[in-house]
Amino acid sequence: MGESLLDKARRLNQVAGEVKAVRSAMDNARRLQNRASELRKALVEPDLAAQTWRACLKAGVDGLQTPDHTALVQAVAYLRRGLDAEASADLDASFDTVKRALAAVARQTDSLTAEAWPGFAKAKAEEAGIRSVRMLPPSVQKTLTYAIADVERARGAVPRNPSQVDMFLRQVTWLRREINDVRGTKLPTQLEAVFEALSGGSFPLRDMTAEQFRLLQEHGLANDLVVRWQA
């Protein structure tokens, strides 16, 4: 006996239901894939903030506080429960909660780095001997100008990535080495007043003693000085 019209209708209805279910599953899969892609993008900023924070920690930045990840852990756990239960009605809210938690962690991590960096950078710059540069010969000061400017800029700019932390440390190390090398040929005490004044702009010729002038010549520094009339 052939299949009745009613049986055919029932079978077609069943197939239609299966097709609808498959399409719904595919749509849901695409939706989840899109939301997962959004999370991957949302991870970029907190990941970079964490890398920078770890670079600062490795560098020995004092007073660097640890970020609080409690809210993020809770948000991820909430999302995981929703995925396991296939509670699609709450998944969008779960994804949004995780995105907000990631953004909050990024902001907090950046803030903690920004709070601790200035003191550390200032101490490192002073260790390099930046303050003592004014006591060095003008020709030497000139060669260190750009390195000093870079270090000074880094002191006032919070690093945004690990490379900036590493670059600052390399610049400080190089500057310390260069200054120490010059210090190896320590200037006579009699010339300290001269260089202190010159670092501020000028040194009156009337104040220079014959001994100071002799020492400048002896150390090959006289050629760096130029006498001008003051208007």
HELIX and SHEET records of a PDB file:
HELIX    1   1 LEU A    5  ALA A   42  1                                  38    
HELIX    2   2 VAL A   44  ALA A   59  1                                  16    
HELIX    3   3 THR A   70  ALA A   85  1                                  16    
HELIX    4   4 SER A   88  ALA A  128  1                                  41    
HELIX    5   5 ILE A  130  MET A  135  5                                   6    
HELIX    6   6 PRO A  138  GLY A  156  1                                  19    
HELIX    7   7 PRO A  162  ARG A  183  1                                  22    
HELIX    8   8 THR A  189  LEU A  191  5                                   3    
HELIX    9   9 GLU A  192  GLY A  200  1                                   9    
HELIX   10  10 LEU A  205  ASP A  207  5                                   3    
HELIX   11  11 ALA A  210  GLU A  218  1                                   9    
HELIX   12  12 ALA A  222  ASP A  224  5                                   3    
END                                                                             
